Amino acid sequence: MFHHRHPHWYHHPHLRVFLSVNNYLYELNPNKRIHIMEQLTVGHTDTMSIQYLDTTGNPMLTTVTPDSPPTWTDTPATPPVDTFVVSADGTSAVLTATAAGTDSINLSVTVAGKVYTATQSVTISAAPQVLGSVTIVNTVV
C-alpha cells in the first residue's frame, strides 16, 4: 500500500510594503524597482507616504520599524517645476506642482534587511482641469 505524505506548510509572516500616492497603493517588492507615473496640474499638492500591510492587504497592527529612515530623492527639472519636502522621519514627502514640466521621485526603504525601492515619474500640466470621474476612498484602520 502506497502512503503519500503531505508536505507540512509552515506559515511565516510576510511583510508587504506599499507606497500610497493619491489614494492608490503600489506594492513594493524586495530587490525590485516599481515605476509609477503620475499626472498633476499646476497648483496640486501630492502627499506621498509609506504604508506597511500584512499578507491579506490590511494595515499592520504592530509597528513596522525600518532598519534606517526611508530615503526619498528628487531629480528636479531645470528650471524647477515643483517643490519637494521630505518629513523629518522620512515616512512621507510632499510635492507641490509650481510649473509645467516633468520630475522624478525615488524612494528606498530597508526592512528586516530587505531593500524596497520605487520611482515615480511626475508630469505637470498647466492645462485647466476637467472633471473625468469620481471614486470611493476607503480608510481601513
C-alpha positions as CSV (number, residue, x, y, z in Angstrom):
1,M,0.0,0.0,0.0
2,F,1.3,3.4,-1.0
3,H,1.3,6.1,1.7
4,H,1.6,9.7,0.5
5,R,2.9,12.2,2.9
6,H,1.5,15.7,2.6
7,P,4.1,18.4,2.9
8,H,4.0,20.5,6.1
9,W,3.2,24.1,5.3
10,Y,4.5,26.5,7.9
11,H,3.1,29.9,8.0
12,H,5.9,32.5,8.1
13,P,4.8,36.1,8.5
14,H,5.3,38.0,5.3
15,L,5.6,41.8,5.4
16,R,4.2,43.8,2.5
17,V,5.3,47.4,1.9
18,F,3.2,49.8,-0.1
19,L,3.6,53.3,-1.3
20,S,0.5,55.4,-1.1
21,V,0.1,58.1,-3.8
22,N,-3.2,59.9,-4.3
23,N,-5.2,57.2,-2.7
24,Y,-3.6,54.5,-4.8
25,L,-1.4,51.8,-3.3
26,Y,1.6,50.5,-5.1
27,E,3.2,47.3,-3.6
28,L,7.0,47.5,-3.2
29,N,8.9,44.2,-3.5
30,P,12.4,43.5,-2.2
31,N,15.1,43.9,-4.8
32,K,12.6,45.0,-7.5
33,R,12.0,48.6,-8.6
34,I,8.5,49.7,-9.3
35,H,7.9,52.6,-11.6
36,I,4.8,54.8,-11.1
37,M,3.6,57.5,-13.5
38,E,1.5,60.4,-12.2
39,Q,-0.1,63.5,-13.9
40,L,-0.7,66.7,-11.9
41,T,-1.9,70.1,-12.8
42,V,0.0,73.3,-11.6
43,G,-1.2,74.0,-8.1
44,H,-1.7,70.4,-7.0
45,T,0.0,69.2,-3.8
46,D,0.8,65.5,-3.7
47,T,1.5,63.9,-0.3
48,M,3.3,60.6,-0.6
49,S,3.6,58.2,2.3
50,I,4.7,54.6,3.0
51,Q,2.1,52.1,4.3
52,Y,3.0,48.6,5.7
53,L,0.4,45.9,5.0
54,D,0.1,42.3,6.1
55,T,-0.2,39.4,3.6
56,T,-4.0,39.9,3.4
57,G,-3.6,43.6,2.4
58,N,-4.6,45.1,5.8
59,P,-2.5,47.6,7.7
60,M,-0.1,46.1,10.2
61,L,-1.4,46.2,13.7
62,T,2.1,46.1,15.1
63,T,4.5,48.9,14.3
64,V,7.0,48.1,11.5
65,T,10.4,49.7,12.0
66,P,12.6,50.2,9.0
67,D,16.3,49.3,9.5
68,S,17.1,53.0,8.8
69,P,15.0,56.0,7.9
70,P,13.5,55.8,4.4
71,T,15.4,57.8,1.7
72,W,13.5,60.0,-0.7
73,T,15.3,61.7,-3.6
74,D,14.1,64.2,-6.1
75,T,15.5,64.7,-9.6
76,P,14.3,68.2,-10.2
77,A,13.9,69.7,-13.7
78,T,15.7,72.8,-14.9
79,P,14.0,75.2,-14.4
80,P,12.3,73.8,-11.3
81,V,8.7,72.7,-11.8
82,D,7.9,71.8,-8.2
83,T,9.0,71.9,-4.6
84,F,9.7,68.6,-2.8
85,V,9.8,68.4,1.1
86,V,10.6,65.1,3.0
87,S,9.3,64.8,6.6
88,A,11.9,64.7,9.3
89,D,11.4,61.0,10.0
90,G,11.3,60.1,6.3
91,T,7.9,58.4,6.3
92,S,6.3,60.9,3.9
93,A,7.1,63.6,1.4
94,V,5.1,66.4,-0.2
95,L,5.5,67.6,-3.8
96,T,3.8,70.9,-4.9
97,A,3.5,71.5,-8.6
98,T,4.5,75.0,-9.5
99,A,5.1,74.9,-13.3
100,A,4.5,72.7,-16.3
101,G,7.2,70.0,-16.8
102,T,8.4,66.7,-15.5
103,D,10.1,65.3,-12.4
104,S,11.2,62.0,-10.9
105,I,10.9,60.9,-7.3
106,N,12.8,57.9,-5.8
107,L,12.1,56.0,-2.6
108,S,14.2,53.4,-0.8
109,V,13.3,51.7,2.4
110,T,15.0,48.7,4.1
111,V,13.0,46.4,6.4
112,A,14.5,43.3,8.0
113,G,17.5,43.5,5.7
114,K,15.3,43.7,2.5
115,V,15.5,46.8,0.3
116,Y,12.3,48.0,-1.3
117,T,12.5,50.8,-4.0
118,A,10.1,52.8,-6.1
119,T,10.4,55.5,-8.7
120,Q,7.6,57.9,-9.5
121,S,7.6,60.0,-12.7
122,V,5.6,63.2,-12.4
123,T,4.2,65.1,-15.4
124,I,2.8,68.5,-14.5
125,S,0.4,70.3,-16.9
126,A,-0.7,73.9,-16.9
127,A,-3.9,73.0,-18.7
128,P,-7.2,73.6,-16.8
129,Q,-8.7,70.6,-15.1
130,V,-11.8,68.8,-16.4
131,L,-13.9,66.5,-14.3
132,G,-13.5,63.0,-15.6
133,S,-14.7,60.6,-12.8
134,V,-15.5,60.0,-9.2
135,T,-14.0,57.4,-6.8
136,I,-14.7,55.9,-3.4
137,V,-11.9,56.4,-0.9
138,N,-11.6,53.8,1.8
139,T,-9.6,54.1,5.0
140,V,-9.0,50.8,6.9
141,V,-7.6,51.1,10.4
